[in-house]
Amino acid sequence: MQNFGEYLKQLRNDCGLSLYKVYEKTGITDSRLSKAENGAWCNLKLSEIRKLADLYKVPVIPMCMMAGLFDESDIEEYHSCFRNVALLDDEDKQHVQSEIDYILKKKG
């Protein structure tokens, strides 16, 4: 299995970006990202991981899990509730949220 640093480097290379170009787009210094890619723990912040996920066009949750910020047990409750949520459009999601709000209001 690929480690987080290898994953970051692969994503960057797949996007055809240099370390400096990632810096320009995210503000994460090229030396800091290089350390992360080479396996040195550099304490990337969640906000930085989110920027990288957005730049590389990958889901942020699996990226955070790979970084060790949380594991499967941390999201188990949400996973069962939101299975297939990616198949919903914004209107569907709003409808579901309205139903949740209604149920919670009934509960008091």
C-alpha positions as CSV (number, residue, x, y, z in Angstrom):
1,M,0.0,0.0,0.0
2,Q,1.2,3.5,-0.9
3,N,2.1,5.8,1.9
4,F,0.8,9.4,2.2
5,G,4.0,11.0,0.8
6,E,4.1,8.7,-2.2
7,Y,0.4,9.4,-2.8
8,L,1.0,13.2,-2.7
9,K,3.8,12.9,-5.1
10,Q,1.9,10.7,-7.5
11,L,-1.1,13.1,-7.5
12,R,1.2,16.1,-8.1
13,N,2.9,14.3,-11.0
14,D,-0.4,13.1,-12.4
15,C,-1.5,16.7,-12.6
16,G,1.8,17.7,-14.2
17,L,2.7,20.2,-11.5
18,S,6.1,21.2,-10.1
19,L,6.6,21.7,-6.4
20,Y,6.8,25.4,-7.1
21,K,3.6,25.5,-9.1
22,V,1.8,23.8,-6.2
23,Y,3.2,26.5,-3.9
24,E,1.9,29.2,-6.3
25,K,-1.6,27.7,-6.2
26,T,-1.8,26.7,-2.5
27,G,0.7,28.7,-0.6
28,I,2.3,25.5,0.7
29,T,6.1,26.0,0.3
30,D,7.8,23.7,-2.1
31,S,10.3,22.6,0.6
32,R,7.4,21.7,3.0
33,L,5.6,19.7,0.3
34,S,8.8,18.0,-0.7
35,K,9.3,16.9,2.9
36,A,5.8,15.5,3.0
37,E,6.2,13.7,-0.3
38,N,9.5,12.2,1.0
39,G,7.9,10.8,4.1
40,A,9.2,13.4,6.6
41,W,6.4,14.3,8.9
42,C,5.8,17.9,8.4
43,N,2.5,18.4,10.1
44,L,0.4,19.5,7.1
45,K,-2.6,21.2,8.5
46,L,-6.1,20.1,7.5
47,S,-6.6,23.4,5.6
48,E,-3.4,22.5,3.6
49,I,-4.6,19.0,2.9
50,R,-7.9,20.4,1.7
51,K,-6.1,22.8,-0.6
52,L,-4.1,19.9,-2.1
53,A,-7.2,17.8,-2.5
54,D,-9.0,20.7,-4.3
55,L,-5.9,21.3,-6.5
56,Y,-5.5,17.6,-7.3
57,K,-9.3,17.1,-7.7
58,V,-9.5,14.2,-5.2
59,P,-11.8,13.7,-2.3
60,V,-10.5,15.2,0.9
61,I,-11.7,12.5,3.3
62,P,-9.7,9.6,1.9
63,M,-6.7,12.0,1.7
64,C,-7.1,12.8,5.4
65,M,-7.4,9.2,6.3
66,M,-4.2,8.4,4.4
67,A,-2.5,11.3,6.2
68,G,-3.5,9.6,9.5
69,L,-5.7,12.5,10.7
70,F,-8.5,10.0,11.4
71,D,-9.4,6.4,10.6
72,E,-12.4,4.4,9.4
73,S,-13.9,4.1,12.9
74,D,-13.9,7.9,13.1
75,I,-16.3,8.2,10.1
76,E,-18.2,4.9,10.5
77,E,-21.4,6.7,11.8
78,Y,-21.4,9.1,8.9
79,H,-20.5,6.5,6.3
80,S,-23.6,4.5,7.0
81,C,-25.8,7.5,6.8
82,F,-24.4,9.0,3.7
83,R,-23.7,6.0,1.5
84,N,-24.3,6.9,-2.1
85,V,-24.7,10.6,-1.3
86,A,-22.4,11.4,-4.3
87,L,-25.3,10.2,-6.5
88,L,-27.5,13.0,-5.3
89,D,-27.8,16.5,-6.8
90,D,-27.9,19.7,-4.8
91,E,-31.7,19.7,-4.8
92,D,-31.8,16.1,-3.5
93,K,-29.3,17.0,-0.7
94,Q,-31.4,20.0,0.3
95,H,-34.5,17.8,0.5
96,V,-32.7,15.2,2.7
97,Q,-31.4,18.0,5.0
98,S,-35.0,19.4,5.3
99,E,-36.2,16.0,6.4
100,I,-33.4,15.7,9.0
101,D,-34.3,19.2,10.3
102,Y,-38.0,18.2,10.5
103,I,-37.2,15.0,12.4
104,L,-35.0,16.9,14.8
105,K,-37.6,19.6,15.3
106,K,-40.2,16.9,16.2
107,K,-37.9,15.4,18.7
108,G,-37.6,18.8,20.4
